[in-house]
C-alpha cells in the first residue's frame, strides 16, 4: 500500500475526508432505476403539458381541417392508462378547439382570451407556466408539442424507468435538423428532477426553446436520454418522424414546413412548392388513417410513392 493510499482502518474510523455531496450522489445513483425503487407511479400522477394555437399562417380553415387537439387526445387515450391529466393552453385557439378541449374530462384548459397578456408569438413562457402548475400535481411531467403524441402502450413505463437522479430527462433529439440538444416537442422529467434542476424552456442563448435543458445537464456532468428518429421508412428527412419508437412528431403541424434542415431551399420557389405539397400530403394521410400511416413509418405497412403523389398534386390546375 502506498503512503498516500488511505487504509481500510482509517476509512472505517471515518478519518478520510470525503465530499458529503459526492457521497449523497453516489448513494442516489446506486439505487435501482425507476419504479424498482420509487413508489409505483399511479395514472393520476402523470400530467401532460401542451400548447395549442393558431397564427395567421394557420388560419381557421386550416385549423378545422387539421384538428390537432382531437388527434392528440385520441392517441393519448389509446396509449395511456386512464387517470392521466392534461394541462392544455389555447394560444389564439379557434373556439371549436377550445370547446373540444374544455369537454375532455382529462383536461384542465386555459385560454389566452381569459388572461391578461395571454397571447404569445413564442410560447416558451406558457410552457414554463404550465410546468409550474404540473409539478404541484404530478410525479411525472411530460411536455408535448401540439403535433406530437405517444405511439407505444408502455410509453409511460419506459419514460419512468429511464429517469434517475443522474439522468433526469428524456427528450426528443433531432440531429436531422442540425440539433443535438433536447427538443421541446417531447420533454419528460420527474417532479423531483424539476425541483433539483429548475428546467427552463427559455431560448436564451439557444436556437430553440428547451434546448438549454439538455445542455445545462451536460455542463454539470449529468446525462439525459435522447430519443432519436427510429423510422423504418421516412417520407421526409424531418417531417413525420417516430422517435425511440415511443413518440410521433409531425413537425410544423400548424405552420409552413420551414426548417433549418431545408433552409437552402427557402429561396427556391419550385422546390418549396414541392416541400409544401409533401407536407400537405403527409398531414392529410396522417389524419385520414393514423394507424395505417404510422404502420408505414414503422415498416409494418407498405409505403406509398409520395413523390408521385406530389407530382400529381402540382400538376392539378386546381392545386392552390
PyMOL commands that set and color helices and strands:
alter all, ss='L'
color gray80, all
select helices_A, chain A and resi 8-12+20-30+34-36+43-45+60-65+68-79+95-103+112-114+124-134+155-162+175-177+191-197+211-219+260-265+269-288+290-298+306-315
alter helices_A, ss='H'
color red, helices_A
select strands_A, chain A and resi 46-53+85-91+107-111+140-144+148-150+169-172+183-190+225-227+241-243+247-249
alter strands_A, ss='S'
color yellow, strands_A
deselect
rebuild
show_as cartoon
